[in-house]
Amino acid sequence: MVIGFIVICICCAIMHVIMVRKGNLYLERSKPRYNLEKKDVTGLMEEGVGVVKGEVAAVSVDKFFLTLNDGKMQTILLGELDRPVVGDFISVTYAGGKPPKALMIEKVKNP
């Protein structure tokens, strides 16, 4: 019993050295996923980072639909964020893509 525990501890220590100290996990964690300095100046939501405001029209498991001020509907991926409530007016900071991914969601007052 004690020998099994010691063997498990040694294996865990070896895996820790291989995965963390060699830099494999550290490099993966420290690498920024999005270039926050590149702003979306086109408004097409395909690249860069930008902010858009609108009303939540529908919510799915992994995305939500935002009605923009000009009446257009935009699909936005949620990622690891909490789901917004249908009918709320929100401001979404997004990373461009097809569809764009929400980086931050903030409630705003009704326009």
MIRO-930689 format. One record per residue: x, y, z of N, C-alpha, C, CB in turn. Coordinates in steps of 0.1 Angstrom, whole numbers, plus 5000, padded with zeros to 4 digits. Glycine has a CB too. Example, Ala and Ser with C-alpha at 12.3 -4.5 7.8 and 13.67 -1.06 7.14 Angstrom:
// residues 2
<<5132 4943 5078> <5123 4955 5078> <5132 4967 5078> <5113 4955 5090>>;
<<5128 4978 5071> <5137 4989 5071> <5129 5000 5079> <5141 4994 5057>>;
This chain:
// residues 111
<<5008 4988 5000> <5000 5000 5000> <5009 5013 5000> <4991 5000 5012>>;
<<5018 5013 5009> <5027 5024 5010> <5036 5025 4997> <5036 5023 5022>>;
<<5040 5014 4992> <5049 5014 4980> <5041 5019 4968> <5054 5000 4977>>;
<<5028 5016 4967> <5020 5021 4956> <5018 5036 4957> <5006 5014 4957>>;
<<5016 5041 4969> <5015 5056 4971> <5028 5063 4967> <5012 5059 4986>>;
<<5039 5057 4971> <5052 5063 4967> <5054 5063 4952> <5064 5056 4974>>;
<<5051 5052 4946> <5052 5051 4931> <5043 5062 4924> <5048 5037 4926>>;
<<5031 5064 4929> <5022 5074 4923> <5028 5088 4925> <5008 5073 4930>>;
<<5033 5091 4937> <5039 5104 4939> <5051 5106 4930> <5043 5105 4954>>;
<<5059 5096 4928> <5071 5098 4919> <5066 5100 4905> <5080 5086 4920>>;
<<5056 5093 4901> <5051 5095 4887> <5045 5109 4885> <5040 5084 4884>>;
<<5038 5114 4895> <5032 5127 4894> <5043 5138 4894> <5023 5130 4907>>;
<<5053 5136 4902> <5064 5146 4902> <5071 5146 4888> <5074 5142 4913>>;
<<5073 5134 4882> <5079 5133 4869> <5071 5140 4858> <5082 5119 4865>>;
<<5058 5138 4859> <5049 5144 4849> <5048 5159 4851> <5034 5139 4851>>;
<<5049 5164 4864> <5050 5178 4866> <5062 5184 4860> <5049 5181 4882>>;
<<5073 5178 4862> <5086 5183 4856> <5085 5184 4841> <5098 5175 4860>>;
<<5079 5173 4835> <5078 5172 4820> <5069 5183 4815> <5074 5158 4816>>;
<<5057 5184 4821> <5047 5193 4815> <5049 5208 4819> <5033 5188 4820>>;
<<5052 5211 4831> <5052 5225 4836> <5066 5231 4835> <5047 5226 4850>>;
<<5076 5224 4841> <5089 5230 4842> <5096 5231 4828> <5098 5222 4851>>;
<<5093 5222 4819> <5099 5223 4806> <5092 5234 4798> <5098 5209 4799>>;
<<5081 5239 4802> <5075 5250 4796> <5064 5247 4787> <5085 5257 4788>>;
<<5060 5235 4785> <5049 5231 4776> <5036 5238 4780> <5047 5216 4776>>;
<<5032 5236 4793> <5019 5242 4797> <5020 5257 4799> <5014 5235 4810>>;
<<5032 5261 4804> <5034 5275 4807> <5033 5284 4794> <5047 5278 4814>>;
<<5039 5279 4783> <5038 5286 4771> <5024 5286 4765> <5047 5280 4760>>;
<<5017 5276 4767> <5003 5275 4762> <4994 5285 4770> <4997 5261 4763>>;
<<4996 5286 4783> <4988 5295 4791> <4991 5309 4789> <4989 5291 4806>>;
<<5004 5312 4787> <5008 5326 4786> <5006 5332 4773> <5022 5327 4791>>;
<<5004 5324 4762> <5002 5330 4749> <4989 5337 4748> <5003 5318 4739>>;
<<4988 5349 4744> <4975 5356 4742> <4968 5350 4730> <4977 5371 4740>>;
<<4955 5348 4732> <4947 5342 4721> <4943 5352 4711> <4934 5335 4727>>;
<<4941 5365 4715> <4936 5375 4706> <4945 5387 4707> <4921 5379 4709>>;
<<4947 5394 4696> <4955 5406 4696> <4946 5417 4699> <4962 5408 4682>>;
<<4946 5422 4712> <4937 5432 4717> <4941 5446 4711> <4937 5432 4732>>;
<<4953 5447 4706> <4957 5460 4700> <4951 5462 4687> <4972 5461 4700>>;
<<4948 5452 4679> <4943 5453 4666> <4928 5456 4667> <4946 5440 4657>>;
<<4924 5468 4664> <4910 5472 4665> <4902 5470 4652> <4909 5487 4668>>;
<<4890 5466 4653> <4881 5464 4641> <4876 5477 4636> <4869 5454 4645>>;
<<4882 5483 4626> <4878 5496 4621> <4868 5495 4610> <4890 5503 4616>>;
<<4866 5483 4604> <4857 5481 4593> <4843 5479 4598> <4861 5469 4585>>;
<<4841 5474 4610> <4827 5471 4615> <4821 5459 4610> <4818 5483 4611>>;
<<4829 5451 4602> <4824 5438 4596> <4825 5427 4606> <4832 5435 4584>>;
<<4831 5428 4617> <4833 5419 4628> <4840 5406 4623> <4819 5415 4634>>;
<<4849 5407 4614> <4856 5396 4608> <4870 5394 4614> <4856 5396 4593>>;
<<4876 5405 4618> <4890 5405 4623> <4892 5417 4633> <4900 5405 4612>>;
<<4901 5415 4642> <4904 5426 4651> <4894 5425 4663> <4903 5439 4645>>;
<<4895 5434 4672> <4887 5435 4684> <4878 5448 4683> <4895 5435 4697>>;
<<4866 5446 4687> <4857 5458 4687> <4846 5457 4697> <4851 5460 4673>>;
<<4837 5467 4698> <4826 5467 4707> <4813 5470 4699> <4828 5478 4718>>;
<<4803 5463 4702> <4790 5465 4696> <4779 5464 4707> <4787 5454 4685>>;
<<4769 5472 4705> <4757 5473 4714> <4745 5468 4707> <4756 5487 4720>>;
<<4736 5462 4715> <4723 5458 4709> <4715 5451 4719> <4725 5449 4697>>;
<<4703 5445 4714> <4694 5438 4723> <4695 5423 4720> <4679 5443 4720>>;
<<4695 5415 4731> <4696 5401 4729> <4683 5396 4724> <4700 5394 4743>>;
<<4683 5389 4712> <4671 5384 4706> <4669 5370 4710> <4672 5386 4691>>;
<<4679 5362 4710> <4678 5347 4714> <4691 5342 4719> <4674 5339 4701>>;
<<4690 5332 4727> <4702 5326 4734> <4702 5311 4731> <4702 5329 4749>>;
<<4713 5306 4727> <4715 5292 4725> <4725 5286 4735> <4720 5289 4710>>;
<<4729 5274 4733> <4739 5268 4743> <4752 5274 4742> <4740 5253 4740>>;
<<4757 5277 4729> <4771 5282 4727> <4771 5295 4721> <4779 5272 4720>>;
<<4760 5302 4718> <4760 5315 4711> <4747 5322 4714> <4761 5313 4696>>;
<<4747 5335 4711> <4735 5343 4712> <4733 5352 4700> <4735 5351 4725>>;
<<4721 5357 4698> <4718 5365 4687> <4715 5379 4692> <4706 5359 4679>>;
<<4722 5389 4686> <4721 5403 4690> <4715 5411 4679> <4735 5409 4694>>;
<<4704 5419 4682> <4698 5428 4673> <4705 5441 4674> <4682 5429 4675>>;
<<4712 5445 4664> <4720 5458 4664> <4711 5470 4662> <4731 5458 4653>>;
<<4716 5482 4664> <4708 5494 4663> <4702 5496 4649> <4716 5506 4667>>;
<<4709 5491 4639> <4704 5493 4625> <4694 5482 4621> <4716 5493 4615>>;
<<4690 5473 4630> <4681 5463 4628> <4686 5450 4623> <4671 5468 4618>>;
<<4699 5449 4621> <4705 5437 4616> <4707 5427 4628> <4719 5439 4609>>;
<<4707 5414 4625> <4709 5404 4635> <4723 5399 4634> <4698 5392 4634>>;
<<4730 5397 4645> <4744 5393 4645> <4745 5381 4655> <4754 5404 4650>>;
<<4751 5370 4650> <4754 5358 4658> <4767 5360 4665> <4754 5345 4650>>;
<<4768 5358 4678> <4781 5359 4686> <4783 5347 4694> <4781 5372 4694>>;
<<4795 5341 4694> <4798 5329 4702> <4800 5334 4716> <4810 5322 4696>>;
<<4796 5325 4726> <4797 5328 4740> <4810 5325 4746> <4786 5321 4748>>;
<<4816 5314 4742> <4828 5309 4748> <4826 5305 4762> <4839 5320 4748>>;
<<4833 5310 4772> <4831 5306 4786> <4824 5316 4794> <4845 5304 4792>>;
<<4817 5326 4787> <4810 5336 4794> <4796 5332 4798> <4809 5349 4786>>;
<<4790 5338 4808> <4776 5335 4812> <4767 5340 4801> <4772 5342 4825>>;
<<4755 5333 4799> <4746 5336 4789> <4738 5349 4793> <4736 5324 4787>>;
<<4736 5358 4783> <4728 5370 4786> <4713 5366 4786> <4731 5381 4775>>;
<<4705 5374 4791> <4690 5372 4791> <4684 5378 4779> <4684 5377 4805>>;
<<4674 5371 4773> <4667 5376 4762> <4660 5389 4765> <4657 5366 4756>>;
<<4662 5400 4757> <4655 5412 4760> <4665 5423 4766> <4643 5411 4768>>;
<<4676 5418 4771> <4686 5427 4778> <4693 5435 4767> <4696 5420 4787>>;
<<4696 5448 4770> <4705 5456 4761> <4719 5454 4767> <4700 5471 4761>>;
<<4728 5450 4758> <4742 5447 4763> <4752 5453 4753> <4744 5432 4764>>;
<<4764 5455 4759> <4775 5459 4751> <4785 5447 4751> <4782 5472 4757>>;
<<4789 5443 4739> <4798 5431 4737> <4811 5435 4732> <4791 5421 4728>>;
<<4822 5432 4739> <4835 5433 4733> <4838 5420 4727> <4846 5437 4744>>;
<<4842 5420 4714> <4843 5408 4706> <4856 5407 4699> <4832 5407 4696>>;
<<4860 5395 4696> <4872 5392 4688> <4866 5387 4674> <4881 5381 4694>>;
<<4870 5394 4664> <4865 5391 4650> <4866 5376 4646> <4871 5400 4640>>;
<<4857 5372 4638> <4857 5359 4632> <4844 5356 4626> <4860 5348 4643>>;
<<4842 5344 4621> <4829 5341 4615> <4823 5329 4623> <4831 5337 4600>>;
<<4815 5331 4632> <4810 5343 4638> <4820 5348 4649> <4796 5341 4645>>;
<<4819 5361 4652> <4828 5367 4662> <4825 5361 4676> <4826 5382 4663>>;
<<4836 5361 4684> <4835 5355 4698> <4835 5366 4708> <4847 5346 4700>>;
<<4825 5365 4718> <4824 5375 4728> <4836 5374 4738> <4811 5374 4736>>;
<<4842 5385 4741> <4853 5385 4751> <4848 5390 4764> <4865 5393 4746>>;
<<4838 5400 4764> <4833 5406 4776> <4819 5410 4773> <4842 5417 4781>>;
<<4809 5408 4782> <4796 5413 4780> <4792 5422 4792> <4786 5400 4780>>;
<<4787 5434 4789> <4783 5443 4799> <4768 5448 4796> <4792 5456 4800>>;
<<4760 5449 4807> <4747 5454 4806> <4747 5469 4804> <4738 5450 4818>>;
<<4739 5474 4795> <4738 5489 4793> <4723 5493 4795> <4743 5493 4779>>;
<<4721 5505 4797> <4707 5510 4799> <4700 5510 4785> <4707 5524 4805>>;
<<4687 5509 4786> <4679 5509 4774> <4681 5522 4766> <4664 5507 4778>>;
<<4684 5521 4753> <4687 5533 4746> <4675 5542 4743> <4693 5529 4733>>;
